[in-house]
Amino acid sequence: MFKDMDTMKISSSIDKLNNDYLIQPGDEITIKLYTRQGAQLIEAIKTSVTNTQEGGQQSSGQGVYIVSNEGKITIPVIGSLSVGKLTESGLKDLLERKFEKDYIQPYVALKVENRRVFVFKGNIATVVSLNRTPTNIFEVIAKSGGLERQLSTSDILIIRGDLKQPTIFKVDLQTFQGIRNSEITLQSKDIVYIPEKQRKFIHAMNDIAPAVTTPLAILSGILSTVVLLVTVTK
């Protein structure tokens, strides 16, 4: 089944989900602050060491902050800041504007170090944050909105690691034994793939529906006209 999946499309979808991801309570955010538009960062790349420039104007600060249940973090100099529902790029822009008051040409490098999995329901992809405690497939499915009728519960895949050579676990929630075997603890960056059912009959009915409903609609219109004429003549 995995061979039939478009791994390039999945990888592209994951990149988009990461870019569009909105910061949530419990996320860990690593923030590095540089001055002079990050000149020190460029020097560090060139020399493989962190250079301290004259006067300390280009020294960088780093901190790890956990987003509170209210969607806030507290940063030195700035204080309490609402970051919930911001993207990484949105938070970066906000911090640089805030730091402009106290630092020369601030440059912020940040990364959201959260624990999340990617859930694909057919062609629809969503991001689900993992609990601090071990999270299983049932909790992830519930957080993603549950299972729609057209989705298969017997061919669920948990895909882990590099998409070129992944480790794949198959989950069958239609049998008692399958449910017992589904107590796999999800890890950060796992992919949960829930395919659609093989609905050949339904698809066939959808294809022939216009051919059936159009004549019926015409016949219904003719019958209505006949009834109206009979009523009028009386």
DAFEN-V577322 format. One record per residue. N is the residue number from 1. OMEGA is omega in radians with two decimals (NA if undefined). NEAR is the number of other C-alpha atoms within 12 Angstrom. Layout:
# DAFEN-V577322
((N	OMEGA	NEAR) (N	OMEGA	NEAR))
This chain:
# DAFEN-V577322
((1	-3.10	17) (2	-3.13	25) (3	-3.13	12) (4	-3.10	10) (5	3.11	20) (6	-3.07	17) (7	3.10	21) (8	3.12	15) (9	3.11	17) (10	3.13	30) (11	3.11	22) (12	3.12	15) (13	3.13	24) (14	3.10	28) (15	3.14	18) (16	3.12	18) (17	3.12	26) (18	-3.13	27) (19	-3.09	19) (20	-3.04	19) (21	3.11	32) (22	-3.09	28) (23	-3.06	39) (24	3.01	33) (25	-3.13	29) (26	3.10	27) (27	3.04	34) (28	-3.08	29) (29	3.05	34) (30	-3.09	25) (31	3.05	29) (32	-3.12	29) (33	3.06	37) (34	3.05	36) (35	-3.14	30) (36	3.07	25) (37	3.06	24) (38	-3.12	29) (39	-3.13	26) (40	3.13	30) (41	3.11	29) (42	3.12	19) (43	-3.14	20) (44	3.11	19) (45	-3.11	13) (46	-3.01	12) (47	-3.12	11) (48	3.04	11) (49	3.11	12) (50	-3.11	20) (51	3.06	23) (52	-3.07	18) (53	-3.06	19) (54	3.08	9) (55	3.11	9) (56	-3.08	16) (57	-3.08	23) (58	3.10	29) (59	-3.09	28) (60	3.05	29) (61	-3.13	27) (62	3.09	18) (63	3.08	21) (64	-3.05	22) (65	3.12	28) (66	-3.12	29) (67	-3.10	30) (68	3.11	21) (69	3.11	15) (70	3.12	19) (71	-3.08	24) (72	2.96	26) (73	3.11	31) (74	-3.05	22) (75	3.06	26) (76	-3.13	19) (77	-3.10	16) (78	-3.07	19) (79	-3.10	13) (80	-3.07	18) (81	3.09	23) (82	-3.10	25) (83	-3.14	35) (84	3.12	27) (85	3.00	20) (86	2.98	26) (87	3.11	24) (88	-3.12	32) (89	3.10	23) (90	3.11	23) (91	3.11	30) (92	3.13	26) (93	-3.13	20) (94	-3.13	22) (95	-3.14	37) (96	3.08	30) (97	-3.14	19) (98	-3.08	25) (99	-3.12	27) (100	-3.11	22) (101	-3.01	13) (102	-3.08	17) (103	-3.13	27) (104	3.11	23) (105	-3.08	22) (106	3.05	32) (107	-3.09	32) (108	2.99	35) (109	-3.10	27) (110	3.10	28) (111	3.10	27) (112	-3.10	34) (113	-3.11	25) (114	3.11	31) (115	-3.07	27) (116	3.08	35) (117	3.14	38) (118	-3.09	40) (119	3.08	41) (120	3.05	35) (121	-2.99	31) (122	3.14	26) (123	-3.11	17) (124	-3.08	23) (125	3.08	30) (126	3.09	33) (127	3.12	36) (128	3.10	37) (129	3.12	36) (130	3.06	33) (131	3.03	24) (132	3.06	18) (133	-3.13	13) (134	-3.08	18) (135	-3.14	26) (136	-3.05	30) (137	-3.13	42) (138	-3.14	27) (139	3.14	26) (140	3.12	36) (141	3.13	33) (142	-3.14	17) (143	-3.10	22) (144	3.10	27) (145	3.11	18) (146	-3.10	20) (147	3.04	28) (148	-3.04	18) (149	-3.05	15) (150	-3.10	18) (151	-3.13	24) (152	3.10	23) (153	-3.10	31) (154	-3.07	24) (155	-3.14	28) (156	3.13	35) (157	2.96	34) (158	-3.04	37) (159	-3.02	34) (160	3.07	25) (161	-3.12	18) (162	-3.12	16) (163	3.12	24) (164	3.11	17) (165	-3.05	12) (166	2.91	18) (167	-3.02	16) (168	3.06	24) (169	3.09	27) (170	-3.09	28) (171	3.10	31) (172	-3.11	24) (173	3.14	25) (174	-3.14	16) (175	3.13	14) (176	3.14	12) (177	3.12	13) (178	3.10	20) (179	3.11	20) (180	-3.11	16) (181	-3.04	18) (182	-3.11	28) (183	3.09	22) (184	3.11	26) (185	3.14	23) (186	3.11	34) (187	3.12	28) (188	3.11	28) (189	3.00	29) (190	3.04	35) (191	3.06	40) (192	-3.10	43) (193	-3.14	41) (194	-3.07	40) (195	3.02	32) (196	3.10	23) (197	3.02	21) (198	-3.01	17) (199	-3.07	15) (200	-3.11	12) (201	-3.13	12) (202	3.12	13) (203	3.12	13) (204	3.12	13) (205	3.09	14) (206	-3.12	14) (207	-3.07	13) (208	-3.09	14) (209	-3.14	16) (210	-3.12	13) (211	-3.12	14) (212	-3.03	14) (213	-3.12	15) (214	3.07	13) (215	3.12	14) (216	3.13	14) (217	3.12	15) (218	3.13	14) (219	3.12	14) (220	3.12	14) (221	3.13	14) (222	-3.13	14) (223	3.12	14) (224	3.13	14) (225	3.13	14) (226	3.13	14) (227	3.14	14) (228	3.14	13) (229	3.12	12) (230	3.14	11) (231	-3.11	10) (232	-3.11	9) (233	3.09	8) (234	NA	7))
